[in-house]
Amino acid sequence: MRRRGISTHNLAQDSIEGRTLTTQTADHTHIRATNLAAVLGYLRRQAPCSRAAIATGTGLNKATVTSIVGDLLERRLVRETQQTQNHVGRPATLLVLDGSAYATIGLEVSARGLTALGCDTAGEQVLRWHRAGPGVDAGPAKTIAALANLARRAVTAVQSSGRQVLGITVGVPGLVNRDGAVVLAAGLGWRDVPMRAELAAALGRPDIPVTVDNDASLGVLAEHLYGPHAGTRNLIRLTGDTGVGAGIIVDGKPLEGHLGYVGEIGHLRLVPDGPRCGCGRRGCLEALASLPSIMARTDLTDSDPQLQLEELIRRADAEEPTVTQVLAEAGGYLGQGIAALVNILNPEVVVLGGAYALLADHLTPALDKALREATIAPDAGGCTVLASTLPDTATPLGAAAQALTPLTQGRLPAR
């Protein structure tokens, strides 16, 4: 009897066909996500708009747009509305983003306390909370526990509005690696804190992704998306509420670097024998011009960081000589730090965020002088330094926007 066997040719052919089918499926999924991201991006920029306008604006064919819009309507990410579009006749059916089904939460850790901000998928704020403490001296364990409590409250509030939480992102003033660990936050006294893992465990919600990033990087993302200079291709945001950091947009994209350690301008050494910095070195920009260093030199009476800032602003506005002198010195150092960024990156706009925005009138005269003296290009390379219009919300707002990244990249939420 002839024994029947399995043909090696058939096995090989089946393997090739299987790989081809897998590749085709992956390619189709990637193309679909890319197209969906293009439609959502167009709607975010141009809504209200028609399906035909989306097709024209994205270069996609009308059938593809109709299919994608159908998915978005079903998932309550887009809704239809009727407007006239400035022409005579029956109102056209237009599309706008729908924020009724999903939201993200942005959190911020700073010397002035903890902040939570929720945004829906249409970009509208659904909550904003701030609490003082637990303070710089509390340490990471107490801070993460307090942050987890705040996050749980925010999740409950968002869910009670009928929305699903798609993700949580936290902004921290320091070096954050790709795993969400805080390698160094000199202003908080933290080193090697596995923040993402510990916060996710404390939160106890494995269904909600948690990410951690540098506060300045998230702040510049908010400026780039929502500020008066939204869309500026070369943009820097400088903050100093805890440490001094720069969030950087280059050619329209966030600058991330090899390991994510970007924008630590606060540890540029300006005075070699200057005051000791939290990083252990002397004379860093952070030790000379951060908000804590300014407060330490102005004899403020209150112990609460927020009340100290309010007192500092009052005394600066009253032109108290000691305070104006300290702020002028800090402004000069900031100008030198910004000049280093301008010489390397040639930004169009540098935005002063956080407390720097609130103190801008007192910082910028000395800052501008030092900037122009220290930059090599004429007229500071065309750079303009301005106060942020989002002084207190940019970091948590940028964090909420970053938590939407999977959706903006075309990955729809699970049904």
Residue pairs with C-beta under 8 A, 6 or more apart in sequence:
32 68
32 410
33 409
33 410
33 411
34 410
35 58
35 60
35 64
35 68
35 410
36 68
36 71
36 72
36 410
36 412
37 408
37 409
37 410
38 58
38 60
38 410
39 54
39 58
39 60
39 65
39 68
39 69
39 72
40 72
40 77
40 97
40 407
40 408
40 410
41 408
42 49
42 54
42 57
42 58
43 49
43 54
43 78
43 95
43 96
43 97
44 97
44 123
46 53
46 57
47 94
47 95
47 96
47 97
48 81
48 83
48 94
48 95
48 96
49 57
49 94
49 95
50 85
50 92
50 93
50 94
50 95
51 62
51 65
51 66
51 69
51 95
52 62
54 60
54 65
54 69
54 95
55 61
55 62
55 64
55 65
58 65
60 68
69 78
69 95
71 412
72 78
73 79
73 80
75 101
75 412
75 413
75 415
76 98
76 100
76 101
76 102
77 97
77 98
77 101
77 102
77 121
77 407
77 412
78 95
78 96
78 97
78 98
79 95
79 96
79 97
79 98
79 100
80 93
80 94
80 95
81 93
81 94
81 95
81 96
82 91
82 92
82 93
82 94
83 91
83 92
83 94
84 91
84 92
85 91
85 92
85 94
96 122
97 121
97 122
97 123
98 121
98 122
99 120
99 121
99 122
99 123
99 124
99 126
99 163
100 120
100 162
100 163
101 121
101 162
101 163
101 164
102 120
102 121
102 163
102 164
102 165
102 166
102 407
102 413
103 118
103 119
103 120
103 121
103 126
103 158
103 161
103 163
103 164
103 165
103 166
104 118
104 119
104 121
104 165
104 166
104 167
104 168
104 169
104 400
104 401
104 403
104 404
105 116
105 117
105 118
105 151
105 154
105 155
105 158
105 165
105 167
105 168
105 169
105 399
105 400
105 403
106 116
106 117
106 118
106 119
106 168
106 169
106 170
106 171
106 218
106 395
106 396
106 397
106 398
106 399
106 400
106 401
106 402
106 403
107 114
107 115
107 116
107 117
107 147
107 150
107 151
107 154
107 168
107 169
107 170
107 171
107 396
107 399
108 114
108 115
108 170
108 171
108 215
108 395
108 396
108 399
109 143
109 147
109 170
109 171
109 172
109 173
109 188
109 215
110 173
110 215
110 241
110 242
110 354
110 395
111 135
111 136
111 173
111 187
111 188
111 241
111 242
111 291
111 292
111 305
112 132
112 241
112 242
112 305
112 306
112 309
113 130
113 131
113 132
113 133
113 305
113 306
114 130
114 131
114 133
114 134
114 143
114 146
114 147
114 150
115 128
115 129
115 130
115 392
115 393
115 395
115 396
116 127
116 128
116 129
116 130
116 150
116 151
116 153
116 154
116 396
117 125
117 127
117 128
117 129
117 393
117 396
117 397
117 399
117 400
118 125
118 126
118 127
118 128
118 154
118 157
118 158
118 400
119 125
119 126
119 397
119 400
119 401
119 404
120 126
120 163
121 166
121 404
121 407
123 226
126 157
126 158
126 161
126 163
127 154
127 157
127 158
128 393
128 396
129 150
129 153
129 154
130 392
131 146
131 150
132 304
132 305
132 306
133 146
134 142
134 143
134 146
136 187
136 188
136 189
136 242
136 292
137 189
138 146
139 189
139 190
140 182
140 188
140 190
140 193
140 195
140 198
143 188
144 193
144 195
144 198
144 199
144 202
145 202
147 170
147 199
147 202
148 199
148 202
148 203
151 168
151 199
151 203
152 203
155 165
155 168
155 203
155 205
155 208
158 165
159 165
164 413
165 208
166 208
166 209
166 403
166 404
166 406
166 407
166 413
167 208
167 209
167 210
167 211
167 403
167 404
167 406
168 203
168 208
168 209
168 210
168 211
168 403
169 210
169 211
169 212
169 213
169 218
169 399
169 400
169 402
169 403
170 195
170 196
170 199
170 210
170 211
170 212
170 213
170 399
171 213
171 214
171 215
171 217
171 218
171 219
171 395
171 396
171 398
171 399
172 182
172 185
172 188
172 195
172 212
172 213
172 214
172 215
173 185
173 187
173 188
173 214
173 215
173 216
173 239
173 241
173 242
173 243
173 245
174 182
174 183
174 184
174 185
174 186
174 187
174 188
174 190
174 214
174 243
175 182
175 183
175 184
175 185
175 214
175 260
175 261
175 264
176 182
176 183
176 195
176 212
176 213
176 214
176 260
177 183
177 259
177 260
177 261
178 259
178 260
179 194
179 196
179 197
180 194
180 195
180 196
180 197
180 210
180 211
180 212
181 192
181 193
181 194
181 195
181 196
181 197
181 212
182 190
182 191
182 192
182 193
182 195
182 212
183 191
183 192
183 261
184 190
184 191
184 192
184 279
185 191
185 193
185 242
185 243
186 243
186 266
186 267
186 277
186 278
186 279
186 286
187 242
187 243
187 278
187 286
187 290
187 292
188 242
189 278
195 212
196 210
196 211
196 212
199 210
199 212
200 206
200 210
203 210
209 403
209 406
211 402
211 403
213 260
213 399
213 402
214 245
214 247
214 260
214 262
214 263
215 239
215 242
215 245
215 395
216 237
216 238
216 239
216 245
216 246
216 247
216 263
216 353
216 395
217 247
217 248
217 254
217 256
217 262
217 263
217 398
218 247
218 394
218 395
218 396
218 398
218 399
218 401
218 402
219 237
219 239
219 247
219 353
219 354
219 390
219 394
219 395
219 398
220 235
220 236
220 237
220 246
220 247
220 248
220 249
220 254
220 351
220 394
220 398
221 247
221 254
221 398
221 401
221 402
222 390
222 393
222 394
222 395
222 397
222 398
222 401
223 229
223 230
223 235
223 237
223 247
223 351
223 353
223 388
223 390
223 394
223 398
224 230
224 231
224 232
224 235
224 249
224 254
225 398
225 401
226 390
226 397
226 401
227 351
227 388
227 389
227 390
227 394
228 389
229 235
229 349
229 351
229 386
231 252
232 249
232 348
232 349
233 249
233 250
233 251
233 252
233 348
234 249
234 250
234 251
234 345
234 346
234 347
234 348
234 349
235 248
235 249
235 347
235 348
235 349
235 350
235 351
236 246
236 247
236 248
236 249
236 338
236 341
236 345
236 347
236 349
236 350
236 351
237 246
237 247
237 350
237 351
237 352
237 353
237 388
237 394
238 244
238 245
238 246
238 265
238 334
238 337
238 338
238 350
238 351
238 352
238 353
238 356
239 245
239 246
239 247
239 353
239 354
239 356
239 395
240 266
240 286
240 289
240 290
240 291
240 334
240 354
240 355
240 356
241 290
241 291
241 354
241 355
242 290
242 291
242 292
243 266
243 278
243 286
243 290
244 265
244 266
244 285
244 286
244 289
244 290
244 334
244 337
245 263
245 264
245 265
245 266
246 263
246 264
246 265
246 341
247 254
247 263
247 398
248 254
248 255
248 262
248 263
248 341
248 345
248 347
249 255
250 345
255 262
255 263
256 262
265 285
265 337
265 340
265 341
266 277
266 284
266 285
266 286
266 290
266 337
267 277
267 279
267 281
267 284
267 285
267 286
268 284
268 285
268 337
268 340
269 281
269 282
269 283
269 284
269 285
270 283
270 284
270 285
270 288
270 333
270 336
270 337
271 282
271 283
271 288
272 282
272 283
273 282
273 283
274 282
274 283
274 284
274 287
274 288
275 282
275 283
275 287
275 288
275 293
276 282
276 287
277 283
277 284
277 286
277 287
278 286
278 287
279 286
285 333
285 334
285 336
285 337
286 293
287 293
288 329
288 330
288 333
289 330
289 331
289 333
289 334
289 337
291 309
291 354
291 355
291 356
293 330
294 312
294 326
294 327
294 330
295 305
295 308
295 309
295 312
297 326
298 312
298 315
298 322
298 323
298 326
299 322
300 308
300 311
300 312
301 311
302 308
302 311
309 355
309 358
312 323
312 359
313 358
313 359
315 323
316 323
316 324
316 327
316 359
316 362
324 362
327 359
327 362
327 363
327 366
328 362
328 365
328 366
329 366
330 363
330 366
331 362
331 363
331 364
331 365
331 366
331 367
331 370
332 366
332 367
332 369
332 370
333 370
334 356
334 363
334 367
334 370
335 366
335 367
335 368
335 369
335 370
335 371
335 373
335 374
336 370
336 371
336 374
338 350
338 367
338 371
338 383
338 385
339 370
339 371
339 373
339 374
339 375
339 380
340 374
341 347
341 350
342 350
342 371
342 375
342 377
342 380
342 381
342 383
343 374
343 375
343 376
343 377
343 381
346 377
346 381
346 382
346 383
347 381
347 383
348 382
348 383
348 384
349 383
349 384
349 385
349 386
350 383
350 384
350 385
350 386
351 357
351 385
351 386
351 387
351 388
352 360
352 363
352 364
352 385
352 386
352 387
352 388
353 388
353 390
353 391
353 394
354 388
354 391
354 392
354 394
355 391
356 363
356 387
357 387
357 388
357 389
357 391
358 387
358 391
360 386
360 387
364 385
367 385
368 385
371 380
371 383
371 385
372 379
372 380
375 381
375 383
388 394
390 397
407 413
